[in-house]
Amino acid sequence: MGLFLKGMKKIALAAILLLSQISSAQQVRPANSAQIYHEIAQLKNLVNVLYLAAHPDDENTRLLAWMVNDQHIRTAYLSLTRGDGGQNILGTEQGAALGYIRTHELMEARKLDGAEQFFTRAIDFGFSKNSEETFKHWNKDLLTGDVVWIYRKYRPDIVICRFPPTAQAGHGQHAASAILAAEAYKVSGDKTKYAQQLEHYKAWQPKRLLFNAFRFGSANTTSEDMFKLPVGQYSPAIGMGYGELAGISRSIHRSQGAGTPSTPGVQTEYFKVVAGDSINKSLFDGIDITWNRVSRPEIGDDIQDILDAYNFNHPEKSLKALLKLRKEIETVKNKYWRTEKLEELDRVILHCAGILAEAYTRNPEATRGELIPVTLRVVSRAGMPVRITNIRWLNLDNEVDSTLKNDTIYSIDKTIQIPMNAALTEPYWLQQPSKDNAHFEIPNDTLLGYPETPNTLNVTVSVVIGDETFTIPVPVSYKKLDPTHGDVVEQLRIVPDASVEFVSGNTIANINSIASVTAKVHAFKDINNAELILNSTNTPINTTAVNVNKGLDTLVKTEVIPAINVNPILDFSLRAHLNSGKTDENLTQHIIKYDHIPTLQYFTTAETKVLHPNWQCAVKRIAYINGAGDNIAAILRLTGLEVDELKETDINIAKLKQYDAILVGIRAINTEKRMLNWMHTLLQYVKNGGTLVMQYNTLQDMSTTDIGPYPITLANLRVTEEDAKVNLIDAKHKILNHPNKITDEDFKDWVQERGLYFASKWDEHYKPLFRMNDTGEQPLDGCTLYTQYGKGHYIYTTLSFFRQLPAGNKGAIRLLMNMLSVGK
């Protein structure tokens, strides 16, 4: 029995280690008394619930908050994607970078509602009209396996889908999430299906698959014959109802402009059984969620006794009973529930003991092999002896025998070396480029599902509380004192010896096919006698000797002539790498900073796309009004245009008349409230002879509906097939001929979509220029509208230039040049 218990302790402590590694917290901190009470209450329930949908912000946060905090049931959300195909109202990040932001917005939301978070490898490729279109991109069998993996890993008794598998889902990826949930439900318990997973997890059959029906605007999937559940009740422990908490949680999705009202009061949730037994009284009908499930009802009674005696002012007084409970749970025969509940209980014990632990350095970044000073601080408020017996500094053990004084800082300084094999700090799903732009490459199958890369840089502290040993992994962090935010604690970022990048992702060659490029090397350590090598199709084109100094940027400007084996009139990719003889660095560091999420780091290959211009432009100087954020102004500057980004003081007739055209950024009507006043001046500029090109806006929170000289009605209409046929309604129109002749060639190789939020109605003064549609749908004419107004020209276009220009699509550049040039 002694060996059995010792083995169980190792399992429990390993579970704690894993939990800490996937946590975004950079300090070990105790929970407050109300949270501790909830955690103890959750020990009573032997049941898991999995909510499943397609994207960040699809989940029903009200139900999650209620399930976790009112019912004390372990609940998780499985989002198939990370939201990579969405739009960004905060900045210029698109694609994988936006998905990284949305991942952490989802993690911040989970901190508020208490649920856990999982993902599959699916890439959000943008809006799709139906599941058939979605599965043209996604590998159905592969993603079914991903969902099966989560079922087997998390072992939910109940799986709840947010969407139905039909058109009522409103989005092809929404419907696909329900289809994948049902397919996985059928095979998850079958040992012959996805058998390679059984090396890690046993087959598992959820008891019930449900659809959580909804009312979204005019869409209503509920019916009175469904099972109804009242949620949203007021909780004195959190000082609000769960609907109010849900509004706060959902509003964390700031990149999506997903601010949601906090709604008090009880509201009804509707459920339909998709598979499994019917329900009459509870979602858990027929499922024993108590300790009777493992034939140990007395453990449930003991937990209730702890709850009854719980002192909110002195949670440490529960420690003796919790330590005794730990010994009981160690004897439970069911391995899964023994491991799961020991993990939960150990977290409760550390919280009741008031353990705070942090290991920090004053350096935000470190390279492999670098020596960095680290301070470890540990505090206990257990009201009983807590003894440190060992400190493991990354990979070096240091035996200690020190009893912590109550509520007194134990501090120790040490210089540690970052291991030479330490992984760079980056999301695991972005370590390798996707092979098909539909699925992320997962470097290690066991990482699948994790919301972020496990943190392996820990100072591990072993403490004894009572007669039990607990192992506490403390992440090595960067800590600074900010004058406006106080203590700021972030993950220590492991970086390469140098970051290499081109100053622009696109480079325009001259008429002689020579490209003037500038590469930037940011050194994280001194590097001497290195070579910056530029390659095209693996053939060196240019080599420059450089010495770089830590913390400084070194700019290398050079002219690139295509290699002999590269057609001089074709576009090509140019890559850069810094070779020091010891290392070869070819990655560009990217840092994302927003106040509502942690500082994020990821890397891309140092690359620029060299474009040979095939466009003309009749204007020279234009103005740009920023919207939600895009890179269009920067790319137009590369083409040789003079682009001024306007401030409020610039928007007057006298100043605007100097510009050949004005281009308005995406969603400016949504994000710039001053557009209500500016539109009058902009339209007067048009009337006086100027050209105004307005890019797309959404229907949400418009500062004005007067977005043109004549009425335009926008709608949630779009063409999502990026290769959809584009028909020219009036092929002789000036915009389609001057200065560039627009043909079918200009609509090749577009990415993600043609356009979004098309106009559904417009005044007769407007002339639509293009007709297009997704497969099986009616043609849409409302993507680009032109009218002459006074002496000038007005264009409203919902074509996705904000995606096409950064991708280096020359047809999109040619078309936008024509729009800007229509007045010349």
Disulfide bonds with the S-S distance in Angstrom:
none
